[in-house]
Amino acid sequence: MARQSKLARARPKLERKLAGGWQRAVFATPQRPDGSRDERVVEGPGPLADDDPRRAELLAELLAESGEAAGEGLVKQTFVIDARLRLELDARHGHVKQRVLDEQTVDKIMGGKDRPLRPDRSAALLQAIGIMNADGTISARNAKKYKQVNHLVELCRPTWAERGSDSALKIVDLACGNSYLSFVVLEALRLEGQDAELLGIDVRDDVIATSRARAEQIGFGDRARFMSAKLEALAPEQLFGERGGPPDLAISLHACDTATDAALALAIRAGARSILCVPCCQAELARQLAQREGPALLVPAAVEQGLLRRTFGELLTDALRVELLEACGYEVGVVEFVASSHTPKNLLLRAKRSRELEPKQWRLSPIRERCAALGVEPALVRALGSAQQEAS
């Protein structure tokens, strides 16, 4: 009863401040020591006109929800009015505070740096990819992710900064999964006034459905489409069809093992102008090294010891991917896109097409010879070799 009386004390202020409508209400437990909490999100009606006949009824329903949530222990309550304004209610005390996402607050969240994805103008994206909470805050647990995503935008920017065209940028996300990187790129381009269209491809129907729903949530439904298909079964002309021309940017983020090779092969065959690839686990060459026969390597322990063999296999896989991209006419840079303390899978292969080579001009033979000497045959070598034969 005491808690309900304190909520009643807060009611007039809530009714006054929420009279113009609200986006959502977030009812949560106090944060635990590990940063987690239970919460329930109730979507609101959005802005309400002064003469909207629903206003009184909607407010009454919201306040009833607030009281019910408080009784369940969800005492930390936030009412998000718009992207910059929210009310915070602690149901244990009945105190209501108004929070404004002003320049000073934004600067604090961004760590004093001018980051591309600001919390006041990219909230829909940041919420959709799990960095911003439903109540508009970024927890200390997600602050590092927020910085990393902005750093990734800066690493990606050179792939479109020099393009110099007013036409829509064609982006293809190969083995797209949740499409997080693509959505981040689309948001960065939106903020820079650059039109873009995205095609996401994945073999799994469930992640395609999730990506479509997430695109609608962010507001990218009109510029993003998705299809379920095996990358190995696609012809380059199936990517953008009537719109023609090669993709301006091909993306592949954490496609597992040889799925990265399938993505790179399709991007190369399609003549993608730029490629951004973050490889994931690379187990194929480690398996091949374990079975190799013939002369010992310069350092035999590199393949004899299982842990070293896996590490050597990963390094060799990415090194050969770089050489193959270069052999097909790309300039390639390898950069660390997040600190290794966060994840060991932190390499970004950033490739830009510098020469337009036909498949018959790809210089694959020297790389095949090196692979033969090592006793390996990467999936990317096989895929590009098959494409070269088909084109001959």
C-alpha positions in Angstrom: 0.0 0.0 0.0 2.8 2.4 0.8 4.3 1.9 -2.7 0.9 2.5 -4.3 0.5 5.7 -2.3 3.9 6.9 -3.5 2.9 6.1 -7.1 -0.3 8.0 -6.6 1.8 11.0 -5.6 3.7 10.8 -8.9 0.5 10.4 -11.0 -0.3 14.1 -11.6 3.2 14.8 -12.9 3.2 11.8 -15.2 -0.2 12.7 -16.6 0.9 16.2 -17.3 4.3 15.2 -18.9 2.8 12.3 -20.9 -0.3 14.2 -22.2 1.4 14.7 -25.6 2.1 10.9 -26.0 5.1 8.6 -25.5 7.1 6.1 -27.5 7.4 3.3 -25.0 7.5 2.5 -21.3 10.2 0.4 -19.8 9.6 -1.3 -16.4 12.7 -2.9 -14.9 14.2 -4.3 -11.7 17.2 -2.4 -10.2 20.4 -3.3 -11.9 22.3 -6.3 -10.5 26.0 -6.3 -9.7 26.7 -8.0 -13.0 24.9 -5.3 -14.9 21.8 -7.4 -15.8 18.2 -6.7 -14.9 14.7 -7.9 -15.7 12.5 -5.6 -17.8 9.2 -5.4 -19.6 8.8 -3.0 -22.5 5.4 -1.6 -23.4 5.1 0.2 -26.7 3.3 3.5 -26.6 1.0 5.3 -29.1 3.6 7.9 -30.2 2.6 11.6 -30.3 -1.0 12.4 -29.2 -2.9 15.4 -30.5 -4.6 17.6 -27.9 -8.1 16.5 -29.1 -7.2 12.8 -29.4 -10.2 11.0 -27.8 -7.9 8.1 -26.7 -5.7 10.2 -24.5 -7.4 9.7 -21.1 -8.0 6.0 -21.7 -4.4 5.4 -22.8 -2.9 7.3 -19.9 -5.1 5.3 -17.5 -4.0 2.0 -19.0 -0.3 3.1 -18.8 -0.6 4.1 -15.1 -2.3 0.8 -14.3 0.6 -1.0 -16.0 3.0 1.0 -14.0 1.3 0.0 -10.7 1.1 -3.6 -11.7 4.8 -3.6 -12.7 5.8 -2.0 -9.4 4.0 -4.8 -7.6 6.1 -7.3 -9.5 9.4 -5.6 -8.4 9.8 -3.7 -11.7 10.3 -0.4 -9.8 12.8 1.4 -12.1 10.4 2.8 -14.7 11.2 4.9 -17.7 8.8 6.6 -20.0 10.4 7.5 -23.3 8.6 10.5 -24.8 10.9 10.9 -27.9 14.5 10.5 -29.0 15.7 13.2 -26.6 13.2 13.3 -23.7 12.3 10.7 -21.1 10.8 10.5 -17.6 12.3 8.3 -14.9 10.2 7.1 -12.0 11.5 5.1 -9.0 8.3 3.4 -7.8 9.9 2.8 -4.3 10.0 6.6 -3.6 7.5 8.1 -6.1 10.1 10.5 -7.5 9.8 11.5 -11.1 12.9 13.0 -12.9 12.9 14.4 -16.4 16.0 13.5 -18.5 17.0 15.4 -21.6 19.5 14.0 -24.1 21.2 17.4 -24.5 24.6 18.1 -26.1 26.4 17.7 -22.7 24.8 14.3 -22.1 25.5 13.1 -25.7 29.1 14.2 -25.4 29.5 12.2 -22.1 28.1 9.1 -23.7 30.4 9.5 -26.7 33.4 9.8 -24.4 34.2 13.3 -25.5 34.6 12.3 -29.1 32.6 13.2 -32.2 31.4 9.7 -33.1 29.5 8.9 -36.3 26.6 7.1 -34.6 25.3 9.6 -32.0 22.8 8.3 -29.4 20.4 11.2 -30.3 20.2 10.5 -34.0 21.0 6.8 -34.4 18.9 5.4 -31.5 16.8 3.1 -33.7 19.9 1.4 -35.0 21.7 1.2 -31.6 18.6 -0.3 -30.0 18.1 -2.8 -32.8 21.7 -4.2 -32.5 21.5 -4.4 -28.8 23.8 -1.5 -27.8 21.2 1.0 -26.5 18.6 -0.1 -24.0 14.9 0.3 -24.7 14.9 3.2 -22.2 17.4 5.2 -24.3 20.4 4.5 -22.1 23.7 2.8 -23.0 24.9 0.6 -20.1 28.5 0.5 -18.9 28.5 -3.1 -20.2 27.7 -1.9 -23.7 29.8 1.3 -23.8 32.8 -0.6 -25.1 30.7 -2.1 -27.9 29.4 1.3 -28.8 32.9 2.6 -29.2 33.9 -0.4 -31.3 31.0 0.0 -33.7 31.9 3.7 -34.3 35.5 2.6 -34.8 34.3 0.1 -37.4 32.5 2.9 -39.3 35.7 4.9 -39.5 37.6 1.8 -40.8 34.8 1.2 -43.4 34.5 4.9 -44.5 37.4 4.8 -47.1 35.4 2.2 -49.1 32.8 4.7 -50.1 34.4 8.1 -49.3 36.3 8.3 -52.7 33.4 6.9 -54.8 32.2 10.3 -56.0 28.8 9.3 -57.4 25.3 10.4 -56.8 23.7 7.0 -57.6 22.7 4.6 -54.9 25.5 2.6 -53.5 25.0 -1.1 -54.1 25.9 -3.2 -51.0 25.7 -7.0 -50.8 26.1 -8.8 -47.4 27.2 -12.4 -48.1 26.3 -14.9 -45.3 24.6 -11.9 -43.6 23.5 -13.6 -40.4 22.0 -10.8 -38.3 23.2 -8.2 -40.8 24.6 -6.0 -38.0 27.5 -4.7 -40.0 25.3 -3.9 -43.0 22.9 -1.9 -40.9 25.7 0.0 -39.3 27.0 0.9 -42.8 23.6 1.8 -44.0 23.2 4.1 -41.0 26.6 5.8 -41.6 25.6 6.4 -45.2 22.2 7.8 -44.2 23.9 10.3 -41.9 26.2 11.3 -44.8 23.3 11.8 -47.2 24.3 8.9 -49.4 21.6 6.7 -50.9 22.3 2.9 -50.7 20.5 -0.4 -51.3 21.4 -3.6 -49.5 21.0 -7.2 -50.5 21.6 -9.6 -47.7 22.1 -13.3 -48.5 22.2 -16.3 -46.1 21.4 -19.9 -46.3 19.2 -19.9 -43.1 15.6 -18.8 -43.5 15.3 -17.9 -39.8 18.1 -15.3 -39.9 16.7 -13.9 -43.1 13.3 -13.4 -41.4 15.1 -11.8 -38.4 17.1 -9.4 -40.7 13.9 -8.3 -42.5 12.2 -7.6 -39.2 15.2 -5.7 -37.9 15.4 -3.6 -41.1 11.7 -2.6 -40.6 12.4 -1.8 -37.0 15.3 0.6 -37.9 13.5 2.1 -40.8 15.5 0.5 -43.6 12.7 -1.5 -45.0 12.7 0.4 -48.3 16.4 0.1 -48.9 17.2 -3.4 -47.7 16.1 -6.8 -49.1 17.1 -10.3 -48.2 17.2 -13.7 -49.8 17.8 -17.2 -48.7 20.4 -19.0 -50.9 23.7 -20.9 -50.9 26.5 -18.5 -52.0 28.1 -21.3 -54.0 25.0 -21.7 -56.1 24.6 -18.0 -57.0 25.8 -16.4 -60.3 27.1 -12.9 -60.0 24.3 -11.5 -62.2 21.7 -12.7 -59.6 22.8 -10.1 -57.1 21.5 -6.9 -58.6 19.8 -8.2 -61.7 18.3 -5.4 -63.8 20.1 -2.7 -61.9 23.3 -4.1 -63.4 26.9 -3.4 -62.6 29.1 -4.9 -59.9 28.4 -4.3 -56.2 30.0 -1.2 -54.9 30.7 -2.9 -51.6 30.6 -6.6 -50.6 30.5 -7.4 -46.9 31.1 -10.7 -45.0 31.2 -10.6 -41.2 32.1 -13.8 -39.3 31.0 -16.2 -41.9 32.1 -19.5 -40.4 35.1 -21.4 -41.9 34.8 -21.9 -45.7 31.6 -19.7 -45.8 34.1 -16.8 -45.8 35.8 -18.3 -48.9 32.4 -18.7 -50.6 31.6 -15.1 -49.9 35.0 -13.9 -51.1 34.7 -16.0 -54.3 31.3 -14.6 -55.1 32.4 -11.0 -54.4 35.5 -11.4 -56.7 33.4 -13.1 -59.5 30.9 -10.3 -59.2 33.7 -7.7 -59.6 32.8 -6.0 -56.3 34.6 -2.6 -56.2 35.3 -2.9 -52.4 35.3 -5.8 -50.0 35.1 -5.8 -46.2 35.6 -9.2 -44.7 36.0 -10.2 -41.0 36.9 -13.9 -41.1 35.6 -16.2 -38.4 36.9 -19.7 -37.4 39.2 -21.2 -40.0 39.4 -25.0 -39.5 39.8 -26.3 -43.0 43.6 -25.9 -43.4 44.3 -27.2 -39.9 42.6 -30.4 -40.9 44.5 -30.6 -44.2 47.8 -29.9 -42.4 47.1 -32.7 -40.0 46.8 -35.1 -42.9 49.7 -33.8 -45.1 52.4 -36.1 -46.4 55.8 -35.3 -47.8 58.7 -33.1 -46.8 58.5 -31.6 -43.3 57.9 -27.9 -43.0 60.7 -25.5 -42.0 59.3 -25.7 -38.4 57.7 -29.2 -38.0 56.2 -28.4 -34.6 53.9 -25.9 -36.3 51.9 -28.8 -37.6 52.7 -31.5 -35.1 51.3 -29.7 -32.1 47.5 -29.4 -32.3 47.2 -26.0 -30.8 50.0 -24.6 -32.9 48.5 -26.3 -36.0 45.2 -24.5 -35.5 46.9 -21.2 -35.0 49.1 -21.7 -38.0 46.2 -22.8 -40.1 44.2 -19.6 -39.3 47.2 -17.4 -40.1 47.9 -19.3 -43.3 44.2 -19.2 -44.4 44.0 -15.4 -44.1 47.4 -14.9 -45.7 46.4 -16.9 -48.7 43.1 -15.0 -48.9 45.1 -11.8 -49.1 47.3 -13.2 -51.8 44.3 -14.5 -53.8 42.5 -11.1 -53.6 45.7 -9.5 -54.9 46.0 -12.0 -57.7 42.5 -11.1 -58.8 43.2 -7.4 -59.0 42.6 -6.0 -55.5 44.7 -3.9 -53.1 44.3 -5.4 -49.7 45.0 -4.1 -46.2 44.7 -6.1 -43.0 43.7 -4.2 -39.9 42.6 -4.9 -36.3 39.0 -3.7 -36.0 38.6 -4.3 -32.3 41.1 -5.0 -29.5 42.3 -8.6 -29.2 41.3 -8.5 -25.5 37.7 -8.3 -26.7 37.8 -11.1 -29.3 40.6 -13.0 -31.0 38.5 -12.9 -34.3 39.4 -9.3 -34.8 41.0 -9.0 -38.3 39.4 -7.0 -41.0 40.4 -7.6 -44.6 39.8 -4.4 -46.5 40.1 -4.8 -50.3 39.7 -2.3 -53.1 39.6 -3.3 -56.7 42.6 -1.6 -58.4 42.6 -3.6 -61.7 39.6 -4.9 -63.7 40.9 -8.4 -64.5 39.0 -11.1 -66.4 39.1 -14.5 -64.8 41.6 -15.7 -67.3 43.9 -12.9 -66.1 43.9 -14.0 -62.5 47.3 -15.1 -61.4 46.4 -18.2 -59.5 49.2 -20.5 -60.5 52.0 -19.2 -58.2 49.6 -19.5 -55.2 48.6 -23.0 -56.2 52.2 -24.0 -56.3 52.8 -22.6 -52.8 49.7 -24.5 -51.5 50.9 -27.7 -53.1 54.3 -27.3 -51.3 52.5 -26.8 -48.0 50.1 -29.7 -48.7 46.9 -27.6 -48.5 44.2 -26.6 -50.9 42.0 -23.8 -49.6 38.3 -23.5 -50.6 39.0 -20.1 -52.1 41.7 -21.6 -54.4 39.2 -24.3 -55.5 36.4 -21.8 -56.1 38.4 -19.3 -58.1 40.0 -22.1 -60.1 36.6 -23.5 -61.0 35.4 -20.0 -62.0 38.5 -19.5 -64.1 38.0 -22.8 -65.9 34.3 -22.0 -66.6 35.3 -18.6 -68.1 38.0 -20.1 -70.4 
